[in-house]
Amino acid sequence: MKKLITLLLLLNAVISFAQTTYYTTDGKNRMTEAEIKDKLSEMESKMEKAFGKKMYASLTIHETETKSDSVIAKVSFNINDKQQDKSINYGPLSEYKNREFPQFNLNTLADEKFNSEKLRLIGKPTMINFWFTGCLPCIDEMPVLNNIREKYKDDFNFIAITFEQKEEVEKFLEKYSFEFEQLINAKDFIDQLGLEKYPMNLFLDENGILRYVKGGIPYESIKGGELEMGEGNEIIEIIEKLKLP
């Protein structure tokens, strides 16, 4: 009888702590794994008819939120004419989300060391921009980033990290203005993070926890079909959420 009671208690514990994973594209809708698979198949069928050739749909998980009875994964769908290694992939730095961001100790343009522990001591949230001098979208978004920094410099730390050397960055800054704290020669740290896409913008809270990962500021279509850099509204929204009262 005691064994039966123990087994029932264990079964109840497993059921109580079982978590179902749901997928969402906008934070509001919910899809099960079966519905996601159906959605991928539906996308492939539609795209094959539209393009007249075999197409492959995949899913990227950008971040997850764990609740008492479920895991909510925020996702986006991708379509490609080449088969992907996996139908479900994880977005950049997703393994670091909602965790303490890895510590770093990097060079500044003044040949000094900047240790990330300094950010914790300052006690303000931080925006980190990853860039390099040959990245055109990186260059295009710099004026917008400078404006955001000017507005929120009392509330946030603003840091830019590149794998390039001092001479390359200094030469670049003779032509372009980029008002973030510049940290250079960071190839090993960037490789550690597995970062491959630029620009990339990260947002840490005042305790050094990585809360948001965003790519570059999106371009917006203007009259005549031309594209221009957006105003960085998504970044401003994140900063407003994270800045201290």
KAPE-V746737 format. One record per pair of residues at least 6 apart in sequence whose ideal C-beta (glycine too) atoms are under 6 Angstrom apart, sorted by the first residue. I is the first residue (numbers start at 1). J is the second residue. D is the distance in whole Angstrom. If there is no record, write none. Layout:
i->{I | I}
j->{J | J}
d->{D | D}
This chain:
i->{19 | 19 | 20 | 21 | 22 | 22 | 22 | 23 | 23 | 23 | 23 | 24 | 24 | 40 | 43 | 44 | 44 | 47 | 47 | 48 | 55 | 55 | 56 | 56 | 56 | 57 | 58 | 58 | 58 | 59 | 59 | 60 | 60 | 60 | 61 | 61 | 61 | 62 | 62 | 63 | 63 | 64 | 64 | 65 | 93 | 96 | 97 | 100 | 100 | 101 | 101 | 101 | 103 | 104 | 104 | 105 | 105 | 106 | 106 | 106 | 107 | 107 | 108 | 109 | 114 | 119 | 119 | 120 | 123 | 124 | 124 | 124 | 125 | 125 | 125 | 125 | 126 | 126 | 127 | 127 | 127 | 128 | 128 | 129 | 129 | 130 | 130 | 130 | 131 | 131 | 131 | 131 | 131 | 132 | 132 | 133 | 133 | 135 | 137 | 137 | 138 | 138 | 140 | 141 | 141 | 141 | 142 | 144 | 144 | 144 | 146 | 148 | 149 | 149 | 152 | 155 | 158 | 159 | 159 | 160 | 160 | 161 | 161 | 162 | 163 | 163 | 163 | 165 | 166 | 169 | 199 | 201 | 202 | 203 | 203 | 203 | 204 | 205 | 205 | 212 | 217 | 217 | 217 | 218 | 219 | 220 | 221 | 222}
j->{70 | 71 | 70 | 71 | 30 | 70 | 72 | 31 | 36 | 73 | 75 | 30 | 74 | 57 | 57 | 55 | 57 | 55 | 79 | 55 | 79 | 81 | 80 | 83 | 84 | 79 | 78 | 84 | 87 | 75 | 88 | 76 | 89 | 91 | 73 | 75 | 90 | 74 | 91 | 74 | 97 | 71 | 73 | 72 | 213 | 210 | 210 | 208 | 209 | 204 | 208 | 210 | 116 | 116 | 189 | 113 | 115 | 114 | 183 | 186 | 184 | 185 | 114 | 182 | 183 | 126 | 157 | 208 | 206 | 156 | 157 | 206 | 156 | 205 | 206 | 242 | 157 | 204 | 156 | 158 | 203 | 159 | 202 | 160 | 201 | 161 | 195 | 200 | 138 | 160 | 162 | 198 | 199 | 162 | 164 | 168 | 172 | 198 | 199 | 216 | 198 | 199 | 229 | 216 | 217 | 229 | 178 | 217 | 229 | 232 | 179 | 232 | 158 | 179 | 239 | 243 | 180 | 180 | 181 | 180 | 182 | 183 | 186 | 184 | 186 | 187 | 190 | 185 | 184 | 184 | 216 | 214 | 213 | 211 | 212 | 238 | 210 | 211 | 242 | 238 | 229 | 230 | 232 | 230 | 227 | 230 | 227 | 228}
d->{6 | 5 | 5 | 5 | 4 | 6 | 5 | 5 | 5 | 5 | 5 | 6 | 6 | 4 | 4 | 5 | 5 | 4 | 5 | 5 | 6 | 6 | 5 | 5 | 6 | 5 | 5 | 5 | 5 | 5 | 5 | 5 | 5 | 5 | 5 | 5 | 5 | 5 | 4 | 5 | 5 | 6 | 5 | 4 | 5 | 5 | 6 | 5 | 6 | 5 | 6 | 5 | 5 | 5 | 5 | 6 | 5 | 5 | 4 | 5 | 5 | 5 | 5 | 5 | 6 | 5 | 6 | 5 | 5 | 6 | 6 | 6 | 5 | 5 | 5 | 4 | 4 | 4 | 6 | 5 | 6 | 5 | 4 | 5 | 5 | 5 | 6 | 4 | 4 | 6 | 6 | 6 | 5 | 5 | 6 | 6 | 4 | 5 | 6 | 5 | 6 | 4 | 5 | 5 | 4 | 6 | 5 | 6 | 6 | 5 | 5 | 6 | 5 | 5 | 5 | 4 | 5 | 6 | 5 | 4 | 5 | 5 | 5 | 6 | 6 | 4 | 5 | 6 | 6 | 5 | 4 | 5 | 6 | 5 | 4 | 5 | 6 | 5 | 6 | 5 | 6 | 5 | 5 | 5 | 4 | 5 | 6 | 5}
